[in-house]
Amino acid sequence: MSTAKRATDSRWRMGEGGFEPPKAEPTGLQPVPFGHSGTPPGTARIVAGAGCLPSSVRLGPPIATVAMDLNALLDTAIARGGSDLHLKVGSPPIARVDGELTPIEERPLTEEDLEAALMVVTERIPLKREQFHASGDLDTAYIADGVGRFRVNGFRQRGFISFAFRHVPKEVPSFEKLGLPPGVEKLSDEHRGLVLVTGATGSGKSTTLAAMIDKINRTRRQHIVTIEDPIEIVHPDHGCIVNQREVGLDTESFMQALRRVLRQDPDVILIGELRDEESAKAALQASESGHFVLSTMHTVDAAETIGRLIEFFPPGKQGMIRQILAGVLRGVVSQRLLPRTGGGRLAAVEVMVNTARIADLIREPEKTEGILDAIEDGAYHHMQSFSQHLVELVLDEQVDFETAAAASTNRHDFEIAVEQALRRKQADEAKVAAAEAAGKTIEEAEAEEALGLRLAQ
């Protein structure tokens, strides 16, 4: 463009070095960081309007500000009974309510929304943000003012950020409120050895462990040390001293905390998860030295849990590990969350207590398959299998038959067990009806029946 033409174009201006070109006009949406002046903490603002298009383009009234209020979304999810909130670019915010995913807003989230959310949840620990940018994965905790505490998992998918927020209750639920069987509470009374709580992600393992830790905290005077990634439920000191260490905030790594925990004079140690040979070895060593160790694994039942733990170790060591495990293991609690009839969710639970019979089955590889039979025969020790609990839930009409059958380990065996249980229930109801018709209690009717059988012999 000639100098004369530039002089007639109002967009060009005279600078010290002659005519300078016009400044590029901004286009698209402009993200405004969390905490920007005029923006409440926990709010991501994406501003559209002035400055988005050249002044020569007429669009009518100014475009309204579009905002994602993270804390408000979390509050809405909780108000609707949600356990989780999912945030993904291109989709609206989605909550998990009674196990089902439900949108809680219509507006699809933008890349800027998720980038802003990342800034908020890592504000307390900038190192976590750096690690996320390097690895594409994030595990942390977030406290939303006036809403509650959340476990946060961030990850990249197709180049974009996604988040899963899990609500962590402020108050630790009791065993009764969680609907846990007596065997779980009984295991929390142990003073040494190893207890494992297992199940798929989202099956309630952390909540069950929190209930066990809370009971210990309220009934003993001991030192509890937890190693978590991240800390979920916060335990104030009651009868015990509770020190909770978060990986990335209080300790450099999971394994560093495990290697040093025995120097901290603990009585009870909670290890967030047994992930490999080193963490399993640390748990077994602490259990052998007289500490009470609780941890989790992503396994579906007691038999698989024992097998997986042993397989962490090389074949040459597995025989020795079986001997150690048979001695220190106190029990395994395995959970599956199911939709409750009428709304909500409840846990189907398998409880294995390490009796002399089960210890023998652990020691001998070829006998491990007998663990399930031992569990089903162990009602005296407060043991129960998944199948037994599922049948009980169906008979009590807490879970419908199809839901329970789909959750069972073996559908065919479960159907037979339900049919047999229904026949026994009908027979018992018939006895009660007959006794009432005769004007007797069921105990009196059963006593007369037993007397008649003895006389007949």
Rosetta blueprint (number, residue, H / E / L):
1 M L
2 S L
3 T H
4 A H
5 K H
6 R H
7 A H
8 T H
9 D L
10 S L
11 R L
12 W L
13 R E
14 M E
15 G E
16 E L
17 G L
18 G E
19 F E
20 E E
21 P L
22 P L
23 K L
24 A L
25 E L
26 P L
27 T L
28 G L
29 L L
30 Q E
31 P E
32 V E
33 P L
34 F L
35 G L
36 H L
37 S L
38 G L
39 T L
40 P L
41 P L
42 G L
43 T E
44 A E
45 R E
46 I E
47 V E
48 A L
49 G L
50 A L
51 G L
52 C L
53 L L
54 P L
55 S L
56 S L
57 V L
58 R L
59 L L
60 G L
61 P L
62 P L
63 I L
64 A L
65 T L
66 V E
67 A E
68 M E
69 D E
70 L H
71 N H
72 A H
73 L H
74 L H
75 D H
76 T H
77 A H
78 I H
79 A H
80 R L
81 G L
82 G E
83 S E
84 D E
85 L E
86 H E
87 L E
88 K E
89 V E
90 G L
91 S L
92 P L
93 P L
94 I E
95 A E
96 R E
97 V E
98 D L
99 G L
100 E E
101 L E
102 T E
103 P E
104 I L
105 E L
106 E L
107 R L
108 P L
109 L E
110 T L
111 E H
112 E H
113 D H
114 L H
115 E H
116 A H
117 A H
118 L H
119 M H
120 V H
121 V H
122 T L
123 E L
124 R L
125 I L
126 P H
127 L H
128 K H
129 R H
130 E H
131 Q H
132 F H
133 H H
134 A H
135 S H
136 G L
137 D E
138 L E
139 D E
140 T E
141 A E
142 Y E
143 I E
144 A E
145 D L
146 G L
147 V L
148 G E
149 R E
150 F E
151 R E
152 V E
153 N E
154 G E
155 F E
156 R E
157 Q E
158 R L
159 G L
160 F E
161 I E
162 S E
163 F E
164 A E
165 F E
166 R E
167 H E
168 V E
169 P L
170 K L
171 E L
172 V L
173 P L
174 S L
175 F H
176 E H
177 K H
178 L H
179 G L
180 L L
181 P L
182 P H
183 G H
184 V H
185 E H
186 K H
187 L H
188 S L
189 D L
190 E L
191 H L
192 R L
193 G E
194 L E
195 V E
196 L E
197 V E
198 T E
199 G E
200 A L
201 T L
202 G L
203 S L
204 G L
205 K H
206 S H
207 T H
208 T H
209 L H
210 A H
211 A H
212 M H
213 I H
214 D H
215 K H
216 I H
217 N H
218 R H
219 T H
220 R L
221 R L
222 Q L
223 H E
224 I E
225 V E
226 T E
227 I E
228 E E
229 D L
230 P L
231 I L
232 E L
233 I L
234 V L
235 H L
236 P L
237 D L
238 H L
239 G L
240 C L
241 I E
242 V E
243 N E
244 Q E
245 R E
246 E E
247 V E
248 G L
249 L L
250 D L
251 T E
252 E L
253 S L
254 F H
255 M H
256 Q H
257 A H
258 L H
259 R H
260 R H
261 V H
262 L H
263 R H
264 Q H
265 D L
266 P L
267 D L
268 V E
269 I E
270 L E
271 I E
272 G L
273 E L
274 L L
275 R L
276 D L
277 E H
278 E H
279 S H
280 A H
281 K H
282 A H
283 A H
284 L H
285 Q H
286 A H
287 S H
288 E H
289 S L
290 G L
291 H L
292 F E
293 V E
294 L E
295 S E
296 T E
297 M E
298 H L
299 T L
300 V L
301 D L
302 A H
303 A H
304 E H
305 T H
306 I H
307 G H
308 R H
309 L H
310 I H
311 E H
312 F L
313 F L
314 P L
315 P H
316 G H
317 K H
318 Q H
319 G H
320 M H
321 I H
322 R H
323 Q H
324 I H
325 L H
326 A H
327 G H
328 V H
329 L E
330 R E
331 G E
332 V E
333 V E
334 S E
335 Q E
336 R E
337 L E
338 L E
339 P E
340 R L
341 T L
342 G L
343 G L
344 G L
345 R E
346 L E
347 A E
348 A E
349 V E
350 E E
351 V E
352 M E
353 V E
354 N L
355 T L
356 A H
357 R H
358 I H
359 A H
360 D H
361 L H
362 I H
363 R H
364 E L
365 P H
366 E H
367 K H
368 T H
369 E H
370 G H
371 I H
372 L H
373 D H
374 A H
375 I H
376 E H
377 D L
378 G L
379 A H
380 Y H
381 H H
382 H L
383 M L
384 Q E
385 S L
386 F H
387 S H
388 Q H
389 H H
390 L H
391 V H
392 E H
393 L H
394 V H
395 L H
396 D L
397 E L
398 Q L
399 V L
400 D L
401 F H
402 E H
403 T H
404 A H
405 A H
406 A H
407 A H
408 S L
409 T L
410 N L
411 R H
412 H H
413 D H
414 F H
415 E H
416 I H
417 A H
418 V H
419 E H
420 Q H
421 A H
422 L H
423 R H
424 R H
425 K H
426 Q H
427 A H
428 D H
429 E H
430 A H
431 K H
432 V H
433 A H
434 A H
435 A H
436 E H
437 A H
438 A L
439 G L
440 K L
441 T L
442 I H
443 E H
444 E H
445 A H
446 E H
447 A H
448 E H
449 E H
450 A H
451 L H
452 G H
453 L H
454 R H
455 L H
456 A H
457 Q L
